[in-house]
Amino acid sequence: MDRSRLYWIFQILGWSAFAVINLFFVSLIRGITSVQVGAYLSLGAFYFLSTHFFRHIIKSKGWFSYKLSDLLTHAVLSLLILSFGNVVATVLINWIFGILRVREDLQPSVLLVNMFISFLYYALWAMMYFLYHFLENYNFTLKYQAKINEIKLNQLRSQLNPHFIFNALNSVRALVDENPPKSKEAITQLSNILRYSLIMDKKRTIDFSDEIKIVKDYLDLEGIRFEERLAVKYEIEKEAYRFKIPPMMLQTIVENAIKHGISNRMKGGLVHISCTVGLTGDLYIAIKNSGQLASNSTRKVAGSGHGISNTIQRLKLIYGSRAFFKMKNFDSEYVVTEIKIPKQNSTLD
């Protein structure tokens, strides 16, 4: 149902209910006549028309663009004017229908009480109108932000894909001349990686099992190139396979470990991947690799391609503050990257 139709339904039902409820209470006190029915229906019609005019002023003057203090000032002044107009209209309606009690109804105290009651009615209407508007705008803002985040995520994935393919092709190229038999196996593994990289462009998260399989293929490729200079160790709990994670996340970190850690060491080093599920049900991933971070390493690593900076941004876009990412020196020999994937998002597609 569109906003305009919903507004008219609430206007008609609301002020009709106002007239009927007032007539009911009047009938309990002194009975009811056709004159009183006409008077209260006329008063309900005045409320209907005056609030509609108030809505017209709000929209035509662009009140929702005002600062909160200005909006409150305009609203209160308008409600006072409407309340005064309602009191005048009530006196005229009672006079037209012949039920005006001049000595009683025109006393200042009675007029002030009627104006206060009218102010409450108008204030209740204004509160519901403004609340509906702000809630609708808030929902629109959330949807808009979600769309912007999705666009940003697609941009990050499109940046990451060619970066990864380029590095993977370099690994295979090194094998073709050095060891042709092993290069055949490497090409098969690379085809798996390329197929996966195409799939990941359509997903914001993917099964952990698919991601770890590609990581293993990638490390196997690099193992052929580095031979005994690369050692790999896996410690993965069964519960970790229930999770979904951003595609290429682990592979990006492992690739970074090879590029900035293992390849810079004459004797090579170790890549240790550990995945556990904590007591809170969150997935904790730790990737430890040989090497050291310099004091400004975070900026250097983030600037080397789109790898680590992309990973951090994707985690933030998908999970917000519930995810965790940290890269630090573990001791004098190793760097450890720690990631937390929240439990609530373990079933995201």
N, C-alpha and C positions, 0 to 999 in steps of 0.2 A: 504494500500500500504506500502511495506517494505521500510526501509531507503535507501537501495542500489538502488532500482528502481527509487525512488524519486530523488536521487542524479543525476543519469544519465539523467533523463528527464530534470531536470533544467540545467545541463551542456550543453546538446545538444541544447535545445531551447534558452538558454541564449546567448551562443556565436554565434549561428546562427543569432539570432536577432541583435547582435553586428555588424556582417558582413553586413547584409541587411540594417540596419540603416545608416551605414557609406557609403555604396554604393548609397543609396538614396540621401544623402547630396552631395556626389561627383557629381552625375548626375545633380543636380541643378546648380552646379557651372560650370563644363566643360564637361558635357555629360558623357556617360559611354561606356566603351568598354569591350570586352571579356577579355582583359589583366587585366584591373582593377578588373573585377569580380574575376578572378583567384587570383590576389594579395590579395584582402581583404578576400576572403574565406581562403586563406593560412594563413593570419594573425589571423583570427578567430580560425583556427585549432591549431595555435601555442598557443593562449590563452587557448584553451581547454586542450591541452596536458600539458602545463606548470602548470596550476592550479590543474590538476589531479595529477601531480607529487608532487606539494606542499601538497596536501591532503595526499598523500602516506607518505611523510616525517612527517607530523603532527601525523598520526596514528602510524607509525612504531617507532617513537621516544617518543611516549607517552607525547605529549605536554600538554594535558589536566590535567596531574598530576602535572605540574609545578606551582610554585607560580605565582601570577598575574604579578608581576614585571618581572620575568624571561620570562613568556609567551609573554609579550609585547615586550621585547627586542628581543627575537627570531623572532617574527612576523615582526617587523619593518625591521630588518636586511635581512630577507628572502624576504620581499617585495622589498627592494632596489635591491637585487641581481636579482630577477625576472624582475624588471623594466629595469635594465641594459641589461639583456639577451634579453628582448623584443625589445629594441632599436637595438641591433645587428641583431636580426632576421628580423626586419623590413627592415634594410638596405640590407640584403642578399636577402630577398624576392623581393624587388624593383629591385635589380640588376639582379636577375634571370629572372624576367618578363620584363626587359628592360625599366623600368620606373624610374630608379634612376637618380636624378638630382644631380650630384656630388657637384657642387659649392653651391647649396642651401641646400640639404638634409644633407650634412656632416658638416655644420657650427656648432661650439660648442653650440651656443644659440639655434639652432633648435633641436639638439640632447638632450639638457637639457630639452627643452619644451616637446619633445616626451617622455623623460624618466619620467617627472612629470605626464603627462597624463596617461602613462602606470601604474605608481604608484597608481594613483587614481582608475583605473579600478581594479587592483589587491587588493587594500585596500577595495573596495566595495565588491568584491567577498569574501575576508577573513572575513569581518564584518558579512555578511550574513551567512557564513559557521559557524563561531564561535557562532553567536547568535542562530542559529538553534540548535547547539549542546548543548549549555547551557540551552536553554528552554526545550529541550527534557530531559536533565538530571534533571532539576528542576521538571518537571512533574513526572518523574520516582521516584524522592525522595519523592514527595507528596504522590504518590500511595503507596510507601514502608512504609512511616510513618503511613498512614491510616491503612495499614494492621497490622503493629506493634501495633497500638492503639487498633485495634479490638481484637487482641490476648490478650493484657493486660486486656481488658474489659471482655473477656470470662473467664480469670483466676480469676478476681475479683468476678465475679458472681458465679463461682464454689466454691470459698472460702466462700462466704456469705451463700449459700444455706444450707449446713449442720449445720452451726452455728445457723441459725434461727430455723431449724427443731428441733434441740436439745432443745432449750429454750421453743419452743411451746409444745413439748412432756412433759417437766417438769411441765408446767402449767396444762395440762390435768391430769397427774398422781396425782397431789395434789387434784384434784376434785373427783377422783374415790372413795376414802375412805370417804371423808368428806360429799359429797352430790351426791349420785348415780343418782337421777333424772336429776339434772343439768349437770351431767357428760355426759349424752346422747346428750344434746344440745351442749355441749362443743366439743364432738367428731365430730358432724356435722360441727361445725365451724372450727375445726382443719382440717377436710378433705378439706374444701374450701381453707384454707390457703396452704395446701400441694399441691393441684391441681394448685393453683396460682404459687407456687414456682417452679413447673415443667415447667409451661408456660413461666415464666420469664427468664429461661435459653436460650430461643430461641429469645428473644427480647432485643433490646438495650433501647427502650422506650415503654411505655404502657399507655393506657388511664387512665387519672386521676381518672375517676369514678371507674375503677377496683381496683386501688391502695387504694382509700379511703374506699372501701367496705372491703378489707382485713384488713385495719387498724381498722375498726369498729369491725370486727370479733375478732381480736386480743385483743382489749381493752375489749370486752365483756368477753372473756376468763379470762383476768386478773381481770375484775370486779367481777367475780364469786369467784376468789381466794382471792381478797383483801376485798370484800364486801364493807362496808361503808367507808373504808379507801381510796377508789379511786373514785374521781369525774372526769367526762369527759364532755367537752364542745366543740361544733363545731360551727364555723362561716365561712361558705363557700359560696362564691358568685357563681351564676349560670355560669358566664363566665369562671370560673376555670375548668369546665368540658370539655371545648374545647381543653384543653392542653393534651399533652403526657409528661410523666415524667419517669425517670429511675425506673424500677421495684424495689420494696422493699426499696425505698428511705425513704418514710414517715414511713413505718413500722419499719425500722431500728432506726430512730430517736426516735420514740415513745417507742420502746423496750428499748433503752438506757435511756430514761426518767424514765421508770418504774424501771429498774435495778439499776440505780445510783442515782435516786431521790426519788421516792415514797417508794420503799422497804426499804430504809435506815431511814425512818421517822416513829416514833411510831404512829403518828396520820395520816399517809398517806399524801395525797395531791391531787393536781389538774393537769390534762393534758388538755390544751386548744389549739385547732387546729384552726388557722385562715388562710384562703386562699382568696386573693383578686387580682384583675387585675388592674395594675396601668394605668396612663394616657398614658404611652408609649406602652401599650399592653403587658407588661411583667407580668408573674405570680409571686406574692410574697406570700411566705408561712412562717408563724410564728408558731412555736410550743413552748408554754410556759408550763413549768412544775415546780412543787414544788421541791426545792432543791437549792444547791449552788455549784458553781465551785470553786475549790481551785486554787491557783496561777499557779500550774503546771497541771491543770485538763485536758487541751487539750491533753497533752502527755499521761496522764493516760487513758483518755477515748479512744483515738486512739489506745492505746495498749490493751484495753480490748476487745479481739476478733478482728474481722475485720470490725465491724460495721461502726463507724464514719469515720475512715480513708478510708474505701472502698467507702463510699458515696462521700467524697471529691474527691477521685481519679476518680470515675466514672463521676462526674460532669465536671471535667477538661477534661477528654478524649472525652466526648460527645459534650460539649458546649465551651470548651476552656475558654478564659477570659470573655466570655459574661455572664456566670453564676456567682452566688455569694453565698457563704456559710459563716456563722458566728455563733458561739455559745458563749454566754456571760451571766453574771449575770444581771438580769433585775432590781432587788432590793435585799433587804435582805432575801426575801422569795422565789424568783423564778429564774429559768434559762430560757433563750429564745434562740431558734435556728431559724435563719433567712436564707431563701433560695430565690434566684431569678432564675426563669427559663425564658430564653429569648423568645420573641415572635416568632422569625424566626424559632425556632425549635419546635413549637407547633404541627407540623404535622409529626414529625419523627416517623418511625416505629422502 
